[in-house]
C-alpha cells in the first residue's frame, strides 16, 4: 500500500493557545483511518489542515505526494465539515444538483449520482423538500450525500454521523466499506467508540497531541483491554 497522506511535525497555534502539537501521521491509500478524541482534542483543526482550509504554523503536509495546501488537490477531495454548508431555501435535490455542478458532473450523470447518494443516506423520499424544513439529522445526512457524489479518491468526514439514528449509521458505515473496496481512502473523525472500532487504523488525540496510533485490535491488545474506550483511557485520554 502507498501513503496517500503524510504529516510531519505539524503544529498550529491560535494566539497563545497551541491547538496542535507536533503531529506525525501517515494514512495508507485505500484504508479507513479514524481520528478519535473528545471535543477540543484538535480533530476538526487537523482535518481542516489536511483539506487545505487552514495552514499549519510548522511542519509538512503531503497529500498524494504534493505539498498542501494545493487548490488543485482540494478539488479532488470529498469533504464533509461539522457545519452544514447547505442552502436553506432550496430543496435537497437542488442543493445536491448545485454541488454536483461544482464537481463538474454533467447533467446526465448528475441525476444518477444524486439519486444514488440520496439512497445511501435514506433521503430519496425527501429530495423535493426545502432544506429549511429538515431536522438537524436530515441536514447531516444531506451533507454526507453531497460529499459522496463525485466519488473522490480521498473522502474526509468530520463527525459524519452526529444526530443520525443507529440503524442508518450502520448502513452508512457499510457504504464506507464498499467505497474502501473500490479504492477510496476515508479519514473520519469521531468520538463514538463503536465507529472507532470499525476503522482499519486509529489515531487517538488528546489536547492537540497524538497519544497512540495503530489498528483498534493492536491498541486494545497493547493495553490488555477489551474495548477502545478502555484503551483510550489507558493511553491517557479521558473524555470531558
C-alpha positions in Angstrom: 0.0 0.0 0.0 1.2 3.5 -0.8 0.8 6.5 1.5 -1.8 9.0 0.4 -1.2 11.4 3.3 1.9 12.2 5.4 2.1 14.7 8.2 5.5 15.5 9.7 5.8 17.6 12.9 2.6 19.6 12.2 1.8 22.3 14.8 -0.7 25.1 15.0 -1.5 27.9 17.5 -4.4 30.3 17.7 -2.9 33.2 19.5 -1.2 31.9 22.6 -3.2 28.6 22.5 -1.3 25.7 20.9 -4.0 23.7 19.3 -1.9 21.0 17.6 1.5 19.8 18.8 4.0 18.0 16.5 1.5 15.7 14.8 3.2 12.9 12.9 0.7 10.7 10.9 0.5 8.8 7.7 -2.6 7.3 6.0 -2.3 4.5 3.6 -4.2 4.5 0.3 -7.4 2.6 0.5 -7.9 2.4 4.3 -10.4 3.8 6.7 -8.4 5.9 9.1 -10.1 7.3 12.2 -9.3 10.3 14.4 -10.7 9.7 17.9 -10.9 12.2 20.7 -13.1 14.3 22.8 -14.3 17.8 21.8 -11.4 20.2 21.8 -8.8 17.4 21.1 -7.9 19.0 17.7 -9.7 16.7 15.3 -11.5 19.3 13.3 -8.5 21.6 13.1 -6.4 18.6 11.9 -8.8 17.7 9.1 -9.0 21.4 8.0 -5.2 21.4 7.6 -5.4 18.1 5.6 -8.1 19.6 3.3 -6.2 22.8 2.9 -8.7 25.2 4.5 -6.1 26.4 7.1 -2.3 26.2 7.0 -0.2 24.8 9.8 2.4 27.1 11.6 5.0 24.4 11.4 5.5 21.1 9.8 4.8 19.5 6.4 1.6 18.1 5.0 2.0 15.9 1.9 -1.2 14.7 0.1 -0.9 12.3 -2.9 2.8 13.3 -2.9 2.2 17.0 -3.2 2.6 19.7 -0.5 -0.6 21.1 1.0 -2.4 23.4 0.7 -2.9 22.9 -3.0 -6.0 24.3 -4.8 -5.8 21.6 -7.5 -5.8 18.8 -4.8 -8.6 20.4 -2.8 -10.9 20.0 -5.8 -10.3 16.2 -5.8 -11.1 15.7 -2.1 -14.6 14.9 -0.8 -15.0 16.9 2.4 -17.9 17.0 4.9 -17.5 19.6 7.7 -19.1 19.7 11.1 -21.2 22.7 10.0 -23.7 22.0 7.2 -22.9 24.2 4.1 -26.5 24.0 2.7 -28.8 26.4 1.1 -31.9 26.5 3.3 -34.4 27.9 0.8 -33.5 25.3 -1.9 -34.8 21.7 -1.9 -32.4 18.9 -1.0 -32.3 17.9 -4.7 -31.4 21.5 -5.8 -28.7 21.5 -3.2 -27.2 18.2 -4.5 -27.5 19.4 -8.1 -25.6 22.6 -7.2 -22.8 20.6 -5.5 -22.7 18.2 -8.4 -22.3 21.1 -10.8 -19.4 22.4 -8.7 -17.8 19.0 -9.0 -18.0 19.3 -12.8 -20.5 16.4 -13.3 -22.5 16.7 -16.5 -26.3 16.8 -16.4 -27.0 13.2 -17.4 -24.6 11.9 -14.7 -25.9 14.3 -12.1 -29.3 12.7 -11.9 -27.8 9.3 -11.4 -25.3 10.3 -8.7 -27.9 12.4 -6.9 -30.3 9.5 -6.7 -27.6 7.1 -5.5 -26.2 9.5 -2.9 -29.8 10.2 -1.6 -30.5 6.5 -1.4 -27.3 5.8 0.7 -28.4 8.3 3.3 -32.1 7.4 3.1 -33.3 10.7 1.8 -34.8 9.6 -1.5 -38.4 10.4 -0.4 -37.4 13.8 0.9 -35.5 15.2 -2.0 -38.1 17.8 -3.0 -38.5 19.2 0.5 -36.8 22.6 1.2 -33.8 22.1 3.5 -35.2 24.7 6.0 -37.8 22.1 6.8 -35.2 19.4 7.5 -34.3 18.2 11.0 -30.6 18.5 12.1 -30.0 14.8 11.5 -31.5 15.1 8.0 -29.2 18.0 7.2 -26.2 15.9 8.3 -27.3 13.1 6.0 -27.7 15.6 3.1 -24.2 17.0 3.7 -22.9 13.5 3.7 -24.7 12.7 0.4 -23.1 15.9 -1.1 -19.6 14.7 -0.2 -20.1 11.3 -1.8 -21.4 12.3 -5.2 -18.1 12.7 -7.2 -16.5 9.5 -5.8 -13.3 11.2 -4.8 -10.1 9.3 -4.2 -9.9 10.7 -0.7 -13.0 11.3 1.5 -12.6 13.4 4.7 -15.6 13.3 7.0 -15.8 15.4 10.2 -18.2 13.7 12.7 -20.4 12.5 9.8 -23.0 10.5 11.8 -23.8 13.0 14.6 -27.5 13.1 15.0 -28.1 10.1 12.8 -30.0 7.1 14.2 -28.0 3.9 15.0 -29.7 1.8 12.2 -28.9 4.3 9.5 -25.4 4.9 11.0 -24.7 1.2 10.4 -25.8 1.3 6.8 -23.7 4.4 6.2 -20.6 2.5 7.5 -21.4 -0.4 5.3 -21.3 2.1 2.4 -17.9 3.4 3.7 -16.6 -0.2 3.4 -17.9 -0.5 -0.1 -16.1 2.8 -1.0 -12.9 1.4 0.5 -13.2 -1.8 -1.6 -13.4 0.5 -4.6 -10.1 2.2 -3.7 -11.4 5.2 -1.8 -9.4 6.3 1.2 -11.6 7.6 4.1 -10.5 9.8 7.0 -13.2 10.1 9.6 -13.3 11.9 12.9 -15.4 10.5 15.7 -16.0 10.3 19.4 -18.2 7.3 19.0 -16.4 4.2 20.3 -18.1 1.6 18.1 -17.3 3.7 15.0 -13.7 3.9 16.1 -13.6 0.1 16.3 -14.7 -0.1 12.6 -11.6 1.8 11.3 -8.6 0.0 9.8 -6.3 2.2 11.9 -7.0 4.8 14.5 -5.1 7.8 15.9 -6.1 8.8 19.4 -5.9 12.6 20.1 -5.8 14.4 23.4 -5.2 18.2 23.8 -3.7 18.5 20.3 -1.4 15.5 20.5 -1.5 12.0 19.1 -1.3 9.7 22.2 -1.5 6.4 20.2 -1.9 5.2 16.6 -2.4 1.6 15.4 -5.2 -0.8 14.5 -8.0 -1.0 17.0 -7.1 -4.6 17.9 -3.5 -3.7 18.5 -4.4 -0.7 20.6 -6.6 -2.8 22.8 -4.1 -5.7 23.0 -1.2 -3.4 24.0 -3.2 -2.1 27.0 -4.7 -5.6 27.7 -8.3 -4.3 27.5 -11.4 -5.3 25.6 -12.8 -2.0 24.4 -11.5 1.1 22.5 -12.8 3.3 25.3 -10.7 1.4 27.9 -7.7 1.6 25.6 -8.2 5.4 25.2 -8.3 5.9 28.9 -5.3 3.6 29.4 -3.3 5.7 27.0 -4.1 8.8 29.0 -7.0 10.0 27.0 -10.2 10.5 29.0 -13.3 12.3 27.9 -14.5 15.5 29.3 
